[in-house]
Amino acid sequence: MNDERTSIIIKEIKYWKEHRMLPERYCDYLLALYTNGEELEDGENESVTLQRRKPFIITSILLLFLMIPFSFLMIYFTEFHSLLQLTVLLLFGFYSIWLYRQFSRKQYDFIYFPLIASLLLLLLFTMEASRLFTQNQSILATVIVVNFILWLSISIVKKIKLLQALSISCIIFTLLYIIFINFMA
């Protein structure tokens, strides 16, 4: 292939990468293919970028995993005011949603950790809010089932098989628990 044609193709691939017309990985692969691995995109490779962001990724995931047990501790083992507990849960939820958006924007492989943490925090938030505003157990059970249906719909849209199985099993167990409680009463 002549050099002029190759340079046109390389410019086009860089344009695709800059405007996110193709995933970054594909563009890097095509650039490496057409430049014979000689030219780095703007002097920086994807692996170099990932190495530079690795401390941010590790710290973010560690904080994410620490938020879940801290949320349980804060709700069930502290004497904080209920509105303060809900506010902290809401802040944790916003952080996990922000993290999910950041990871999906950068196309990291482990973007589902923040998504699942967000869903767990949403479940905790809605359970605590329904417990705070009403003492009715049937409303709490309805809130829990609606949360798991939301999980199922998100898992279908995002095509996450593990979350689908988890949400279906949680719906079944919750409904069986409701039936068992009503049968025993």
Backbone bond lengths (Angstrom), bond angles and torsions (degrees), N, CA, C in turn:
res aa  C-N    CA-C-N  psi(-1)  N-CA   C-N-CA  omega(-1)  CA-C   N-CA-C  phi
1 M - - - 1.447 - - 1.528 107.71 -
2 N 1.335 117.18 138.89 1.459 117.66 -177.39 1.520 110.78 -76.26
3 D 1.327 115.67 161.63 1.466 121.91 -173.14 1.528 112.52 -66.34
4 E 1.324 117.12 -36.08 1.467 120.06 -179.02 1.533 110.77 -65.15
5 R 1.295 115.74 -43.00 1.464 120.42 179.71 1.540 110.38 -66.12
6 T 1.326 116.87 -41.18 1.461 121.18 178.37 1.523 111.05 -63.24
7 S 1.319 117.94 -41.96 1.470 120.36 179.89 1.530 111.06 -66.44
8 I 1.311 118.08 -34.57 1.470 120.88 176.50 1.528 109.85 -65.11
9 I 1.333 116.40 -43.31 1.468 120.69 179.26 1.533 110.00 -63.56
10 I 1.338 117.42 -42.27 1.468 121.48 -179.69 1.531 110.43 -63.54
11 K 1.343 117.06 -42.94 1.468 119.94 177.65 1.531 111.02 -62.26
12 E 1.326 116.18 -39.34 1.465 120.24 179.62 1.532 111.28 -66.11
13 I 1.319 117.62 -40.40 1.469 121.19 178.46 1.524 110.15 -66.20
14 K 1.330 117.09 -40.44 1.472 120.00 176.49 1.524 110.78 -62.87
15 Y 1.333 116.81 -37.54 1.464 120.34 176.62 1.529 110.55 -63.98
16 W 1.326 116.68 -42.96 1.470 121.24 178.39 1.524 110.28 -60.40
17 K 1.334 115.20 -42.96 1.463 119.49 -178.24 1.520 110.70 -67.23
18 E 1.323 116.90 -42.75 1.456 121.30 -178.72 1.528 111.90 -64.36
19 H 1.315 117.36 -37.42 1.462 121.77 -177.57 1.534 112.64 -99.42
20 R 1.326 115.73 11.58 1.473 122.82 174.57 1.529 112.83 55.28
21 M 1.310 115.25 42.12 1.463 119.55 177.21 1.526 110.84 -81.44
22 L 1.315 115.75 -24.32 1.460 123.64 173.94 1.524 107.51 -131.68
23 P 1.327 117.36 154.71 1.470 118.25 174.63 1.525 111.11 -59.31
24 E 1.323 115.02 150.19 1.457 121.28 -175.80 1.528 112.64 -58.66
25 R 1.326 116.21 -35.88 1.466 120.43 -179.66 1.522 111.47 -62.14
26 Y 1.331 115.48 -43.40 1.462 119.71 -179.02 1.519 110.94 -65.33
27 C 1.326 115.93 -42.26 1.461 119.44 178.91 1.524 111.24 -63.81
28 D 1.337 116.84 -41.58 1.465 119.71 177.86 1.526 110.87 -62.85
29 Y 1.324 115.80 -39.83 1.466 119.49 178.61 1.527 110.35 -63.83
30 L 1.330 116.71 -46.08 1.465 119.55 -179.90 1.522 111.87 -65.56
31 L 1.333 117.04 -37.58 1.464 119.45 176.57 1.528 111.10 -63.84
32 A 1.323 115.64 -42.93 1.468 118.56 178.36 1.527 110.53 -64.55
33 L 1.316 117.15 -34.71 1.463 121.55 -179.38 1.525 110.89 -68.45
34 Y 1.321 117.09 -45.99 1.463 120.30 -176.28 1.516 113.81 -81.23
35 T 1.334 118.23 -20.36 1.463 119.86 177.28 1.523 111.57 -100.80
36 N 1.317 116.27 4.84 1.471 122.25 -178.41 1.523 111.47 58.98
37 G 1.308 116.45 29.31 1.463 121.47 176.69 1.505 114.17 74.79
38 E 1.339 118.39 9.15 1.462 120.77 -175.56 1.525 112.69 -85.89
39 E 1.316 117.57 -37.98 1.454 121.13 -173.57 1.519 109.95 -101.90
40 L 1.334 115.62 128.38 1.454 120.54 173.07 1.513 108.25 -90.25
41 E 1.290 117.10 142.85 1.456 121.83 -179.55 1.520 109.38 -66.82
42 D 1.344 115.05 110.77 1.462 122.45 -178.27 1.523 112.50 52.37
43 G 1.311 117.30 33.46 1.453 121.23 176.26 1.516 113.70 76.12
44 E 1.302 116.84 10.93 1.454 118.70 -176.00 1.522 109.46 -139.91
45 N 1.292 116.92 134.74 1.457 123.15 -179.65 1.522 109.39 -100.45
46 E 1.331 117.79 159.54 1.467 121.49 179.12 1.517 111.37 -62.35
47 S 1.324 117.22 -37.22 1.463 119.13 179.98 1.523 111.12 -68.50
48 V 1.329 117.09 -33.28 1.461 120.40 176.36 1.526 109.53 -66.89
49 T 1.342 116.76 -41.67 1.458 120.64 177.71 1.517 110.95 -62.78
50 L 1.337 116.63 -42.50 1.456 120.56 179.66 1.526 110.76 -65.15
51 Q 1.322 117.76 -39.52 1.461 120.91 178.04 1.525 111.09 -64.55
52 R 1.328 115.73 -35.95 1.460 119.42 179.94 1.525 111.03 -70.88
53 R 1.316 117.46 -32.63 1.466 121.93 -178.63 1.525 112.84 -90.69
54 K 1.305 118.35 -3.88 1.458 121.30 -175.77 1.534 113.55 -58.17
55 P 1.331 120.38 -43.49 1.473 118.38 177.47 1.532 112.85 -61.40
56 F 1.333 117.38 -38.03 1.463 121.12 176.58 1.524 110.83 -62.59
57 I 1.306 116.90 -43.61 1.465 121.48 -178.22 1.519 110.31 -65.26
58 I 1.317 117.01 -47.47 1.470 121.11 -178.32 1.525 110.36 -63.89
59 T 1.325 117.26 -44.72 1.466 120.83 179.48 1.521 111.11 -63.32
60 S 1.325 116.97 -41.71 1.461 120.66 -179.22 1.522 111.75 -64.61
61 I 1.316 116.85 -44.32 1.466 119.93 -179.90 1.521 110.51 -68.26
62 L 1.319 117.64 -38.10 1.466 120.73 176.99 1.529 110.95 -62.48
63 L 1.327 117.02 -45.70 1.464 120.10 176.78 1.522 111.42 -61.90
64 L 1.303 115.88 -37.95 1.460 120.97 179.71 1.521 110.90 -63.26
65 F 1.330 116.61 -45.15 1.457 119.99 179.70 1.529 112.41 -70.82
66 L 1.321 118.50 -26.53 1.457 121.13 177.23 1.533 112.21 -78.95
67 M 1.333 116.86 -23.30 1.464 120.13 -179.53 1.524 112.24 -67.54
68 I 1.316 118.08 -34.64 1.463 120.75 -176.12 1.535 110.83 -65.64
69 P 1.347 120.31 -54.97 1.468 118.05 178.47 1.532 112.49 -65.09
70 F 1.328 117.29 -33.70 1.454 119.44 177.60 1.527 110.89 -63.36
71 S 1.322 116.91 -36.24 1.466 120.76 177.62 1.521 111.02 -64.20
72 F 1.333 116.78 -44.40 1.463 120.05 176.73 1.526 111.46 -61.43
73 L 1.315 116.27 -44.58 1.467 120.09 178.86 1.522 111.56 -61.43
74 M 1.315 115.70 -43.14 1.450 120.25 -178.06 1.532 111.44 -65.84
75 I 1.313 117.58 -38.36 1.468 120.18 -177.63 1.522 111.66 -76.23
76 Y 1.315 117.43 -46.35 1.452 119.87 -169.20 1.528 115.21 -97.81
77 F 1.313 118.71 -15.95 1.465 119.32 -174.70 1.518 114.81 -125.54
78 T 1.330 117.92 12.70 1.462 119.43 177.36 1.514 109.69 -123.35
79 E 1.299 114.98 165.88 1.462 121.48 -179.68 1.528 111.10 -105.66
80 F 1.334 117.68 23.56 1.459 120.32 178.61 1.520 110.19 -64.74
81 H 1.319 114.97 154.87 1.453 120.38 176.34 1.535 108.68 -63.55
82 S 1.312 116.46 145.12 1.468 121.24 -175.24 1.526 112.72 -60.82
83 L 1.329 117.24 -37.26 1.470 119.20 178.68 1.526 111.51 -67.34
84 L 1.325 117.65 -33.74 1.459 120.94 175.62 1.525 110.24 -66.32
85 Q 1.325 116.92 -41.50 1.461 120.73 177.37 1.530 111.12 -61.63
86 L 1.334 116.42 -43.77 1.463 120.19 178.63 1.526 111.70 -64.84
87 T 1.318 116.36 -38.05 1.466 120.08 178.89 1.517 111.35 -65.20
88 V 1.315 116.89 -43.13 1.472 120.27 178.96 1.536 109.95 -65.05
89 L 1.328 117.14 -41.80 1.463 119.96 176.45 1.524 111.40 -61.19
90 L 1.328 116.33 -40.06 1.457 120.77 178.47 1.525 111.02 -64.30
91 L 1.326 117.20 -41.89 1.469 120.91 177.43 1.530 111.24 -63.93
92 F 1.327 116.94 -42.49 1.462 120.14 176.60 1.527 110.62 -61.07
93 G 1.326 115.89 -40.96 1.467 120.20 178.71 1.517 111.84 -63.54
94 F 1.331 117.11 -42.80 1.463 120.16 177.67 1.525 111.35 -63.32
95 Y 1.326 116.56 -39.12 1.469 119.74 177.77 1.529 110.79 -63.02
96 S 1.323 117.41 -44.13 1.466 119.05 -178.28 1.529 111.27 -69.07
97 I 1.326 118.22 -34.40 1.470 120.37 175.88 1.522 110.21 -68.13
98 W 1.330 117.13 -41.25 1.462 120.27 176.84 1.525 110.58 -61.29
99 L 1.326 116.26 -41.92 1.459 121.05 179.58 1.530 110.57 -64.55
100 Y 1.325 116.58 -40.00 1.466 120.17 177.27 1.527 110.15 -61.51
101 R 1.311 117.11 -43.34 1.471 120.09 179.40 1.529 111.29 -64.96
102 Q 1.341 116.92 -39.50 1.459 120.15 178.66 1.527 111.11 -64.96
103 F 1.331 116.15 -44.72 1.460 119.68 -178.63 1.520 111.35 -67.47
104 S 1.330 117.35 -37.97 1.467 118.83 179.76 1.518 110.64 -72.16
105 R 1.321 118.40 -32.59 1.454 121.16 178.10 1.529 110.93 -66.63
106 K 1.328 116.03 -38.21 1.468 120.48 179.62 1.532 112.31 -86.14
107 Q 1.328 116.19 -3.68 1.461 123.45 177.54 1.528 112.33 59.44
108 Y 1.337 116.21 45.03 1.449 120.44 174.81 1.527 109.11 -74.44
109 D 1.313 116.20 157.80 1.459 120.54 -176.82 1.521 113.17 -75.47
110 F 1.300 118.59 -23.38 1.457 121.90 -173.06 1.521 111.59 -110.10
111 I 1.328 116.93 48.40 1.467 120.64 -178.72 1.520 112.07 -77.05
112 Y 1.331 118.04 -10.14 1.456 119.67 -176.23 1.528 112.73 -82.66
113 F 1.316 119.04 -16.48 1.462 120.74 175.02 1.533 111.06 -59.46
114 P 1.344 118.93 -51.48 1.466 118.20 178.50 1.530 113.14 -65.22
115 L 1.322 117.67 -31.65 1.466 120.29 178.95 1.520 110.83 -65.04
116 I 1.305 116.75 -47.03 1.468 120.63 -179.44 1.535 110.42 -67.23
117 A 1.331 116.54 -38.56 1.464 119.15 176.29 1.527 110.77 -63.81
118 S 1.324 117.66 -38.65 1.465 121.10 177.14 1.515 111.08 -62.17
119 L 1.322 116.45 -42.74 1.462 119.63 179.75 1.525 111.68 -66.45
120 L 1.320 117.31 -39.62 1.466 120.06 176.48 1.528 111.59 -63.84
121 L 1.326 116.24 -42.30 1.462 119.49 178.98 1.523 111.51 -67.82
122 L 1.334 116.84 -34.37 1.459 119.93 174.96 1.524 110.91 -64.60
123 L 1.328 116.54 -40.30 1.458 120.75 177.30 1.532 110.51 -62.08
124 L 1.325 116.58 -47.14 1.466 119.94 178.36 1.526 111.64 -61.54
125 F 1.323 116.13 -42.47 1.464 120.64 -179.22 1.520 111.05 -62.75
126 T 1.313 117.32 -47.67 1.462 119.63 -178.05 1.528 111.80 -68.83
127 M 1.321 117.03 -36.12 1.465 119.20 176.92 1.530 110.94 -64.65
128 E 1.327 116.34 -44.30 1.459 119.99 -179.34 1.531 110.75 -68.02
129 A 1.339 116.91 -38.82 1.463 119.79 178.98 1.527 111.17 -66.59
130 S 1.327 117.54 -41.09 1.470 119.13 179.21 1.536 110.62 -69.84
131 R 1.322 117.62 -33.50 1.455 120.38 176.32 1.525 110.81 -68.31
132 L 1.336 116.29 -35.64 1.456 120.92 -178.97 1.530 111.56 -70.76
133 F 1.322 116.83 -42.72 1.464 120.15 -173.60 1.519 114.11 -89.72
134 T 1.326 117.08 -20.01 1.459 119.40 177.73 1.527 108.90 -149.06
135 Q 1.292 115.75 148.68 1.462 120.48 178.53 1.523 111.73 -101.61
136 N 1.320 116.73 7.50 1.450 122.33 -177.11 1.531 110.07 -75.41
137 Q 1.328 116.82 122.53 1.464 121.35 -178.01 1.529 111.98 -71.42
138 S 1.312 118.23 -28.90 1.468 119.58 179.58 1.531 110.69 -69.94
139 I 1.331 117.32 -34.14 1.470 119.85 175.98 1.523 109.85 -67.83
140 L 1.317 116.94 -40.70 1.463 120.51 177.46 1.531 111.01 -61.71
141 A 1.323 116.32 -43.27 1.466 120.11 178.47 1.525 111.05 -64.22
142 T 1.322 116.58 -38.81 1.468 120.18 178.05 1.522 110.76 -64.95
143 V 1.313 116.94 -41.33 1.466 121.24 178.44 1.527 110.13 -62.08
144 I 1.308 116.96 -41.64 1.462 120.60 -179.91 1.525 110.74 -65.37
145 V 1.324 117.48 -44.99 1.469 120.59 179.44 1.529 110.97 -64.11
146 V 1.333 117.30 -40.52 1.466 120.55 177.70 1.528 110.46 -62.83
147 N 1.334 117.56 -38.84 1.461 120.60 176.15 1.524 111.47 -60.85
148 F 1.326 116.71 -44.97 1.456 119.26 -179.55 1.524 111.67 -68.72
149 I 1.323 117.99 -31.15 1.470 120.49 174.29 1.532 109.90 -67.18
150 L 1.333 116.32 -37.54 1.466 120.07 174.30 1.523 110.54 -62.33
151 W 1.330 116.80 -42.49 1.465 120.89 176.14 1.523 110.13 -57.74
152 L 1.323 116.08 -44.58 1.467 120.58 -178.81 1.522 110.95 -63.41
153 S 1.311 117.27 -42.98 1.467 119.13 -179.96 1.529 111.41 -66.50
154 I 1.311 117.71 -39.52 1.473 120.68 177.53 1.527 109.98 -65.51
155 S 1.324 116.86 -40.13 1.464 119.33 -179.50 1.518 111.44 -67.76
156 I 1.320 117.80 -31.41 1.467 120.25 177.23 1.527 110.32 -71.69
157 V 1.329 116.41 -42.50 1.467 120.24 -179.96 1.526 110.99 -66.28
158 K 1.343 116.64 -44.49 1.464 120.84 -177.91 1.525 113.15 -85.04
159 K 1.335 117.03 -6.11 1.467 123.79 179.56 1.529 112.01 58.38
160 I 1.336 114.88 52.77 1.459 121.87 178.40 1.521 107.10 -107.62
161 K 1.303 116.97 103.95 1.468 122.05 -175.18 1.530 112.12 -65.38
162 L 1.312 117.77 -40.02 1.457 121.13 -179.73 1.524 111.44 -61.93
163 L 1.316 116.60 -43.88 1.457 120.67 179.03 1.528 111.19 -68.08
164 Q 1.331 117.13 -33.44 1.465 119.99 175.85 1.522 110.50 -62.31
165 A 1.317 115.94 -48.83 1.467 119.81 -179.78 1.528 110.85 -62.88
166 L 1.310 116.62 -41.56 1.458 121.01 179.68 1.525 111.28 -63.72
167 S 1.305 117.18 -45.14 1.462 119.84 -178.19 1.527 111.79 -68.56
168 I 1.317 118.45 -39.17 1.465 120.73 177.91 1.525 110.52 -64.65
169 S 1.331 116.36 -44.68 1.466 118.54 179.21 1.528 111.54 -65.67
170 C 1.320 117.75 -36.88 1.468 120.31 177.89 1.524 111.06 -67.09
171 I 1.314 117.64 -38.86 1.468 120.34 176.92 1.521 109.94 -62.51
172 I 1.319 116.67 -45.47 1.468 120.48 -179.34 1.527 110.73 -63.04
173 F 1.331 117.74 -47.44 1.465 120.48 -179.59 1.527 111.93 -64.27
174 T 1.329 117.03 -38.23 1.461 119.77 178.71 1.528 110.93 -65.60
175 L 1.338 115.79 -44.09 1.468 118.75 178.40 1.527 111.46 -65.28
176 L 1.329 117.39 -39.60 1.466 119.84 176.57 1.531 111.20 -63.86
177 Y 1.316 116.78 -38.91 1.466 120.69 177.64 1.530 110.65 -63.52
178 I 1.333 116.37 -42.85 1.471 120.09 178.91 1.526 110.27 -62.83
179 I 1.316 117.05 -43.83 1.464 121.06 178.72 1.528 110.42 -63.04
180 F 1.324 117.08 -42.46 1.468 122.04 -179.69 1.534 110.40 -63.93
181 I 1.321 117.48 -44.77 1.467 121.06 -179.75 1.532 109.99 -63.92
182 N 1.322 116.85 -42.70 1.464 119.29 179.84 1.526 111.06 -69.01
183 F 1.319 117.41 -32.92 1.455 121.00 178.77 1.539 111.06 -69.39
184 M 1.339 116.00 -37.88 1.468 120.68 -178.74 1.536 111.65 -75.32
185 A 1.325 117.89 -21.81 1.473 120.22 -177.27 1.486 114.28 -80.89
